[in-house]
Amino acid sequence: MKTVLFACVHNAGRSQMAAAWFNALSDPSKARAISAGTEPGPRVHPEVLTAMAEEGIDLSAVKPQRLTDELASQVTLLVTMGCGEVCPVIPGLHREDWPLEDPKGKPVERVREIRDEVRSRVAELVSREGWAAARINEDSRP
């Protein structure tokens, strides 16, 4: 079982969307995703909750969590969300950086665009690594 960590600073937007999409699109017997932040916020951004709910993904019960050494020890791949110099780094772990705009405070129309870009990147990752669920293809929704 592979574990992908989607990480950013506040763990309240992009990383939450990415982990949710990953877990919806991947085969749970092959890989799973978690998300965390270096300075977790108090909750997932409301505009992110709205945009993800439109896709049938409910993040209302999800709480941002701190990126700890214990959490990092479970991880196969770290994907950071374009947070620049403040992005987390885990020595010795393969890292990808996805330069994604922070959805915090953006109009829901823009958050939808960010959500769709996150989904596209996640779908490409699970396909590339052979982790895609059999029932999911690039054009379908979970």
C-alpha positions as CSV (number, residue, x, y, z in Angstrom):
1,M,0.0,0.0,0.0
2,K,1.4,3.4,-1.0
3,T,0.5,6.6,0.8
4,V,0.6,10.0,-0.8
5,L,0.8,13.1,1.3
6,F,-0.7,16.3,-0.1
7,A,0.8,19.1,1.9
8,C,0.6,22.8,2.1
9,V,0.8,25.4,4.9
10,H,-2.8,25.6,6.2
11,N,-4.2,22.2,5.0
12,A,-7.5,24.0,4.4
13,G,-7.9,24.1,0.6
14,R,-5.7,22.6,-2.2
15,S,-4.3,19.7,-0.2
16,Q,-7.7,18.8,1.1
17,M,-9.2,18.8,-2.4
18,A,-6.2,16.7,-3.7
19,A,-6.5,14.1,-1.0
20,A,-10.2,13.8,-1.5
21,W,-9.9,13.4,-5.2
22,F,-7.1,10.9,-4.8
23,N,-9.1,8.7,-2.5
24,A,-12.1,8.9,-4.9
25,L,-10.1,8.1,-8.0
26,S,-7.6,5.5,-6.7
27,D,-7.8,1.8,-6.0
28,P,-7.8,1.7,-2.2
29,S,-5.9,-1.6,-2.2
30,K,-3.0,0.1,-4.0
31,A,-2.8,3.6,-2.6
32,R,-4.4,6.1,-0.4
33,A,-3.9,9.8,0.3
34,I,-3.7,11.9,3.4
35,S,-3.2,15.7,3.7
36,A,-1.5,17.9,6.3
37,G,-0.1,21.3,6.7
38,T,2.8,23.0,8.5
39,E,0.5,25.5,10.1
40,P,-3.0,24.0,9.9
41,G,-6.0,26.3,9.8
42,P,-9.0,26.0,12.0
43,R,-11.2,24.4,9.2
44,V,-11.5,23.7,5.5
45,H,-12.3,26.9,3.6
46,P,-16.0,27.3,3.1
47,E,-15.6,28.0,-0.6
48,V,-13.7,24.6,-0.9
49,L,-16.5,22.8,0.9
50,T,-19.0,24.3,-1.6
51,A,-17.0,23.4,-4.7
52,M,-16.3,19.9,-3.6
53,A,-19.9,19.3,-2.5
54,E,-20.9,20.1,-6.0
55,E,-18.9,17.0,-7.1
56,G,-20.5,14.8,-4.4
57,I,-17.5,15.0,-2.1
58,D,-18.4,16.1,1.5
59,L,-15.4,17.6,3.3
60,S,-17.5,19.2,6.1
61,A,-16.3,16.8,8.8
62,V,-12.6,17.0,7.7
63,K,-10.3,19.0,10.0
64,P,-6.9,20.3,8.9
65,Q,-4.0,18.5,10.6
66,R,-0.4,19.2,11.4
67,L,2.3,17.6,9.4
68,T,4.3,15.6,12.0
69,D,7.3,13.3,11.7
70,E,5.0,10.4,12.6
71,L,2.7,11.2,9.8
72,A,5.6,11.7,7.3
73,S,7.0,8.3,8.2
74,Q,4.0,6.6,6.6
75,V,4.4,8.4,3.3
76,T,5.7,7.2,-0.1
77,L,5.3,10.4,-2.1
78,L,5.0,14.1,-1.0
79,V,3.0,16.4,-3.2
80,T,3.2,20.1,-2.2
81,M,0.7,22.6,-3.5
82,G,2.8,25.5,-4.9
83,C,3.5,27.2,-1.6
84,G,7.0,28.2,-2.5
85,E,9.6,28.5,0.2
86,V,7.2,27.7,3.0
87,C,6.2,24.3,1.5
88,P,7.1,21.3,3.7
89,V,10.1,19.3,2.8
90,I,10.7,15.7,4.1
91,P,14.3,14.7,3.7
92,G,14.8,11.5,1.6
93,L,11.3,11.5,0.3
94,H,10.4,12.0,-3.4
95,R,8.5,15.3,-3.8
96,E,6.5,16.8,-6.5
97,D,5.3,20.4,-6.4
98,W,2.1,21.4,-8.1
99,P,1.9,25.2,-8.6
100,L,-1.8,25.7,-7.7
101,E,-3.5,28.9,-6.7
102,D,-4.7,29.1,-3.1
103,P,-8.6,29.0,-3.2
104,K,-8.9,30.9,0.1
105,G,-11.3,33.8,-0.2
106,K,-11.8,33.4,-4.0
107,P,-15.2,33.5,-5.6
108,V,-16.7,30.0,-6.0
109,E,-16.4,30.2,-9.8
110,R,-12.6,30.5,-9.4
111,V,-12.5,27.8,-6.7
112,R,-14.3,25.4,-9.2
113,E,-11.5,26.0,-11.7
114,I,-8.9,25.3,-9.1
115,R,-10.9,22.2,-8.0
116,D,-11.0,20.9,-11.6
117,E,-7.3,21.5,-12.1
118,V,-6.6,19.6,-8.9
119,R,-8.7,16.7,-10.1
120,S,-6.9,16.6,-13.4
121,R,-3.5,16.5,-11.8
122,V,-4.6,13.8,-9.3
123,A,-6.2,11.7,-12.2
124,E,-2.9,12.0,-14.1
125,L,-0.9,10.9,-11.0
126,V,-3.0,7.9,-10.2
127,S,-3.0,6.8,-13.9
128,R,0.8,7.3,-14.2
129,E,1.5,5.3,-11.1
130,G,-1.0,2.5,-11.9
131,W,-3.2,3.3,-8.9
132,A,-6.4,4.2,-10.7
133,A,-9.6,2.4,-9.6
134,A,-11.0,0.2,-12.3
135,R,-14.4,2.0,-12.3
136,I,-12.8,5.4,-12.8
137,N,-11.6,6.9,-16.1
138,E,-10.5,10.4,-17.0
139,D,-14.0,11.6,-18.0
140,S,-16.0,10.1,-15.2
141,R,-16.8,11.4,-11.8
142,P,-16.7,9.4,-8.6
